[in-house]
Amino acid sequence: MMSTKTMISQRLLSTTSTLKSPRHLISTLQLTNEELSSLVSKAEHYKKIVRSGETSPANHQKLLGKLVALLFTKRSTRTRVSTEGAAAFFGAQPMFLGKDDIQLGVNESILDTTKVLSSMTSCIFARVNKHQDILDLCQHSSVPIINSLCDRFHPLQAITDILTIKESFKKTQGLKLAWIGDSNNVINDLSIASLRSGISVAISVPKGITFDPEVENKARQLAKEGNLQFDIFNDPKAALKDANIIVTDTWISMGQEAEKADKLKQFEGYQITNEMIENGNASKDWKFMHCLPRHQEEVDDGVFYSDKSLVFEEAENRLYAAMAVIDEFVIRK
């Protein structure tokens, strides 16, 4: 018999879910191609507004007098600044709630905490450890839950990255993205978002590392529907062939510091360098992306700080992705 948690997970992640009020953002798995494209276009729109210095109340009073909760059990730089900035842009008051600030997990259940927070706020950005925590928040909240990172998904980063790719290449259709690194929350969402945007995906992970089965199945379905490629390799050079976008991420996530020595040994030969890219026969127009923070073992300075690198534009675009999500899931709910 299917467990209650499994049934909740399937219901919330289903692209045909009937959940309408409130509507939560859990993963790009739940979005249609058109919905993802709309979010990227909204992010692009708000970037133009911010860059222009526009101060019209039509934008900045949409959430005037409202609270936006930032429920973070993991520390952050880009996620915190971008979500606080996005909330303030629309006139809302962002309220940061770190793991040492509230009773969650100490003297109060997630059920009770969620009911209280959602009764006082217009939405909750949740940056948590476990994917199940996101599902539990969604089950009990009366306002939208925005998954700002869990151990399985990172949809805000995926929206950001598609915007960054679109800006750099003036298109997304027909491109190829190569991921050289670990199997983690970032590539889970980015692979789905890329395929939804007409971008083929090649992933290289070391032997012994498996890809998320649900994400892989959906990725292969999307690739078939879009006449795209989705491949998983153990050899970075195989993934790099003809790649336009080259992406990696940290190999050692927060909470995995004790595994550093083993991880470094497992990922030996995976540091992205110009030599690796050249030997892999990447496309001449290749660009490099990384969601940060970056460590030297993942990519050398020659690539990271080169004119081929989009990492700082990518970081800035987190702000506009957060604005797009607030617009779509909170203001237009």
C-alpha positions in Angstrom: 0.0 0.0 0.0 1.3 3.5 -0.9 2.4 5.5 2.2 0.8 8.8 3.1 4.0 10.7 2.5 4.4 9.1 -1.0 0.9 10.1 -1.9 1.5 13.7 -0.7 4.7 13.9 -2.7 3.1 12.6 -5.9 0.1 14.9 -5.6 2.3 18.0 -5.0 4.8 17.2 -7.7 2.3 16.1 -10.4 2.2 18.4 -13.4 -1.5 17.7 -13.5 -2.1 18.5 -9.8 -5.4 20.0 -8.9 -3.9 21.9 -6.0 -4.8 25.5 -6.8 -5.1 27.4 -3.5 -2.5 28.0 -2.4 -0.1 27.2 -5.3 3.4 26.2 -4.2 6.7 26.1 -6.1 8.4 22.9 -5.2 10.3 22.0 -8.4 10.5 22.6 -12.1 9.0 19.1 -12.4 5.6 20.6 -11.6 5.8 23.3 -14.2 4.8 23.1 -17.8 7.1 24.3 -20.5 4.9 27.4 -20.9 4.9 28.1 -17.2 8.7 28.0 -17.0 9.0 30.2 -20.0 6.6 32.7 -18.4 8.6 32.8 -15.2 11.9 33.5 -17.2 10.2 36.2 -19.2 8.9 37.8 -15.9 12.4 37.7 -14.5 13.7 39.4 -17.7 10.9 42.0 -17.4 11.7 42.9 -13.8 15.4 43.1 -14.5 14.7 45.8 -17.1 12.6 47.7 -14.5 15.2 47.5 -11.8 18.0 48.5 -14.2 16.0 51.5 -15.4 15.6 52.9 -11.9 11.8 52.9 -12.3 9.9 53.8 -9.0 6.3 53.5 -10.0 3.9 52.6 -7.1 2.3 50.3 -9.6 5.1 47.8 -8.8 6.3 48.8 -5.4 3.0 48.8 -3.6 1.7 45.4 -4.8 2.5 43.8 -1.4 2.6 47.0 0.7 1.9 46.2 4.3 2.4 42.4 3.8 5.0 40.1 5.4 7.1 37.7 3.5 8.7 35.0 5.7 12.1 33.6 5.0 12.3 30.3 6.8 15.9 29.3 6.5 17.4 26.3 8.3 20.5 26.5 6.1 22.7 29.6 5.8 22.8 31.5 2.5 24.2 34.6 0.7 22.4 34.8 -2.7 19.1 33.3 -1.6 18.7 35.5 1.4 19.7 38.8 -0.3 17.6 38.0 -3.5 14.5 37.0 -1.6 14.6 39.9 0.8 15.3 42.3 -2.1 12.4 40.9 -4.1 10.0 41.2 -1.2 11.1 44.8 -0.6 10.7 45.6 -4.3 7.0 44.9 -4.1 6.6 46.8 -0.8 6.5 43.8 1.5 8.4 43.5 4.7 10.8 40.5 4.5 11.2 38.6 7.9 14.2 36.4 8.2 13.6 33.4 10.4 16.8 31.4 10.9 17.1 28.1 12.7 18.0 29.8 16.0 15.2 32.4 15.7 12.0 30.4 16.1 10.7 27.3 17.8 10.6 25.1 14.7 12.1 21.7 15.5 12.8 22.6 19.1 9.5 23.1 21.1 7.0 23.1 18.2 6.0 20.8 15.4 6.2 21.8 11.7 2.4 21.6 11.6 1.9 24.2 14.3 4.7 26.5 13.1 3.5 26.5 9.6 -0.1 27.2 10.5 1.0 30.2 12.6 3.4 31.6 10.0 1.0 31.2 7.2 -1.7 33.0 9.1 0.5 36.1 9.4 2.4 36.2 6.1 1.7 36.4 2.3 4.1 33.6 1.5 7.0 31.6 2.9 10.4 31.2 1.2 11.8 28.0 2.7 15.4 27.0 2.5 15.6 23.7 4.4 17.5 20.5 4.6 15.1 17.8 3.7 12.7 17.6 0.7 10.1 16.1 3.1 10.2 19.4 5.1 9.0 21.2 1.9 6.2 18.7 1.4 5.2 19.1 5.1 5.1 22.9 4.8 3.0 22.7 1.6 0.6 20.3 3.3 -0.1 22.6 6.2 0.4 26.2 4.8 -2.5 28.5 3.8 -0.1 30.6 1.7 2.4 29.8 -1.1 5.5 27.9 -0.1 8.5 28.7 -2.4 11.2 26.1 -2.3 14.3 28.1 -1.9 16.5 25.0 -1.7 16.1 21.5 -0.2 18.3 18.4 -0.6 16.5 17.4 -3.7 15.5 20.5 -5.6 16.4 24.2 -6.2 13.9 25.7 -8.7 14.8 29.3 -8.1 18.3 28.6 -9.3 17.0 26.8 -12.4 14.9 29.8 -13.3 17.9 32.0 -12.8 20.1 29.9 -15.0 17.7 29.7 -17.9 17.4 33.5 -17.8 21.2 33.8 -17.8 21.5 31.4 -20.7 18.8 33.3 -22.7 20.6 36.6 -22.1 24.0 35.3 -23.2 23.0 33.3 -26.2 19.9 35.3 -27.2 18.0 32.0 -27.4 17.7 28.7 -25.6 16.5 26.4 -28.4 19.1 24.2 -29.9 21.8 24.7 -27.3 23.5 22.0 -25.3 24.3 22.1 -21.5 27.0 20.0 -20.0 27.0 19.4 -16.2 30.4 18.2 -14.8 30.0 17.4 -11.1 27.8 15.8 -8.5 24.2 14.5 -8.7 22.4 17.1 -6.6 19.5 19.4 -6.1 20.8 22.0 -8.6 21.1 19.7 -11.6 17.8 18.0 -10.7 16.0 21.2 -11.4 18.4 22.6 -14.0 18.2 19.4 -16.2 14.4 19.6 -16.3 14.3 23.4 -16.8 16.9 23.1 -19.7 14.9 20.4 -21.5 11.7 22.4 -21.1 13.6 25.3 -22.7 14.8 23.4 -25.7 18.3 22.7 -24.4 19.9 19.3 -24.6 21.6 18.0 -21.5 24.7 15.9 -20.9 25.6 15.0 -17.4 29.0 13.6 -16.2 29.2 12.2 -12.6 31.9 9.9 -11.2 31.4 6.2 -11.0 29.3 5.2 -8.0 27.1 8.3 -8.1 23.5 7.7 -9.3 21.1 10.3 -10.7 17.6 10.9 -9.2 15.4 8.2 -10.8 12.3 10.3 -11.0 14.1 13.3 -12.5 15.9 11.0 -15.0 12.7 9.5 -16.1 11.1 12.9 -16.6 14.2 14.2 -18.4 14.2 11.3 -20.8 10.5 11.9 -21.5 11.0 15.6 -22.1 14.0 14.9 -24.4 12.0 12.5 -26.5 9.1 14.9 -26.7 11.3 17.8 -27.7 13.6 15.8 -30.0 16.5 16.6 -27.7 19.4 14.7 -26.1 19.7 13.7 -22.5 22.7 11.6 -21.6 24.6 10.6 -18.4 28.3 9.8 -18.6 31.2 9.1 -16.2 33.7 10.8 -18.5 33.6 14.6 -18.5 35.0 14.8 -22.0 32.0 12.8 -23.3 29.6 15.3 -21.8 31.5 18.3 -23.0 31.4 17.4 -26.7 29.7 20.4 -28.6 28.5 21.9 -25.3 27.5 25.6 -25.3 27.0 25.9 -21.6 29.3 24.2 -19.0 28.1 24.1 -15.4 29.3 22.7 -12.1 28.5 23.2 -8.5 30.1 22.4 -5.1 31.0 18.7 -4.6 30.7 19.1 -0.8 27.3 20.5 0.3 26.6 22.0 3.7 26.5 19.2 6.2 28.9 17.0 4.2 32.1 18.5 5.4 33.2 15.2 7.1 33.1 13.5 3.7 35.5 16.0 2.1 38.5 13.7 1.7 36.5 10.9 0.2 34.7 13.3 -2.1 37.9 14.9 -3.4 39.2 11.4 -4.2 36.0 10.4 -5.9 36.0 13.6 -8.0 39.7 13.4 -9.0 40.0 14.6 -12.6 36.7 16.6 -12.5 38.1 20.1 -12.0 37.0 22.2 -15.0 39.9 23.8 -16.8 40.5 25.3 -20.3 42.5 22.1 -21.1 39.5 19.9 -20.2 37.1 21.9 -22.2 39.4 21.9 -25.2 40.1 18.2 -25.0 36.3 17.6 -24.7 35.7 19.5 -27.9 33.1 21.9 -26.5 31.5 24.4 -28.8 33.7 27.5 -29.6 31.0 29.7 -28.1 31.0 27.9 -24.7 30.1 29.8 -21.5 30.7 28.7 -17.9 28.2 28.9 -15.0 28.3 28.1 -11.3 25.6 28.9 -8.7 28.3 29.8 -6.0 29.9 29.5 -3.6 32.8 28.1 -5.7 35.7 26.1 -4.5 39.1 25.9 -6.3 38.9 22.1 -6.8 35.6 22.5 -8.9 36.9 25.0 -11.4 40.2 26.7 -11.8 40.7 30.5 -11.9 41.4 30.4 -15.7 37.8 29.4 -16.4 36.0 30.9 -13.4 37.4 34.5 -13.9 37.6 34.4 -17.7 35.5 36.4 -20.1 33.7 33.1 -20.8 32.3 33.0 -17.2 28.8 34.1 -16.5 28.9 33.4 -12.7 28.4 37.0 -11.5 25.6 37.8 -14.0 24.1 34.5 -12.9 24.3 35.5 -9.2 22.6 38.9 -9.9 19.8 37.2 -11.8 18.7 35.4 -8.6 17.1 38.7 -7.6 14.9 38.8 -10.7 14.0 35.1 -10.5 12.7 35.7 -7.0 10.7 38.7 -8.2 9.2 36.6 -11.0 8.2 33.9 -8.5 6.6 36.4 -6.1 4.7 38.0 -9.0 3.4 34.6 -10.3 2.8 32.7 -7.1 1.9 35.5 -4.6 0.6 38.6 -6.4 -1.3 36.8 -9.1 -2.4 33.8 -7.1 
